[in-house]
Amino acid sequence: MAAPVLSTSSPVSGAADSFLNKTLTATFTAALLTTSIDSNAVILLNVATEEVVETSISYNTATFTIS
């Protein structure tokens, strides 16, 4: 079985002027280990301040999507 690879994300990498209330998503090519998905699995960084933005995440096992 091949390791999961990021297939799509929204907004796309490098996007500017994204809405503050937009749900961020990352979809993978295969299932992730659900035991490895927690608040440390995805880090949202404010590039202006270089501070980590607190967030919560969920994982859809049917679509292999973190949001």
PESUL-V664212 format. One record per residue. N is the residue number from 0. PSI is psi in whole degrees, -180 to 180 (none if undefined). OMEGA is omega as a letter, one per 40 degrees, with the letter a starting at -180 (* if undefined). Layout:
n->N psi->PSI omega->OMEGA
n->N psi->PSI omega->OMEGA
//
This chain:
n->0 psi->130 omega->i
n->1 psi->150 omega->i
n->2 psi->146 omega->i
n->3 psi->142 omega->i
n->4 psi->141 omega->i
n->5 psi->125 omega->a
n->6 psi->-38 omega->i
n->7 psi->156 omega->i
n->8 psi->156 omega->i
n->9 psi->125 omega->e
n->10 psi->166 omega->a
n->11 psi->158 omega->i
n->12 psi->132 omega->i
n->13 psi->3 omega->a
n->14 psi->143 omega->i
n->15 psi->157 omega->i
n->16 psi->38 omega->i
n->17 psi->148 omega->i
n->18 psi->141 omega->a
n->19 psi->-26 omega->a
n->20 psi->13 omega->a
n->21 psi->138 omega->i
n->22 psi->126 omega->i
n->23 psi->140 omega->i
n->24 psi->152 omega->i
n->25 psi->120 omega->a
n->26 psi->136 omega->a
n->27 psi->163 omega->a
n->28 psi->-15 omega->a
n->29 psi->169 omega->a
n->30 psi->145 omega->i
n->31 psi->159 omega->i
n->32 psi->115 omega->a
n->33 psi->-25 omega->i
n->34 psi->-15 omega->a
n->35 psi->-1 omega->a
n->36 psi->108 omega->i
n->37 psi->-169 omega->a
n->38 psi->-13 omega->i
n->39 psi->-6 omega->a
n->40 psi->-30 omega->a
n->41 psi->128 omega->i
n->42 psi->125 omega->i
n->43 psi->122 omega->a
n->44 psi->130 omega->i
n->45 psi->107 omega->a
n->46 psi->-23 omega->i
n->47 psi->-38 omega->a
n->48 psi->-10 omega->a
n->49 psi->30 omega->i
n->50 psi->146 omega->i
n->51 psi->133 omega->i
n->52 psi->125 omega->i
n->53 psi->138 omega->a
n->54 psi->169 omega->i
n->55 psi->153 omega->a
n->56 psi->158 omega->i
n->57 psi->161 omega->a
n->58 psi->127 omega->i
n->59 psi->109 omega->a
n->60 psi->-22 omega->i
n->61 psi->-33 omega->a
n->62 psi->-2 omega->a
n->63 psi->38 omega->a
n->64 psi->130 omega->i
n->65 psi->136 omega->i
n->66 psi->none omega->*
//
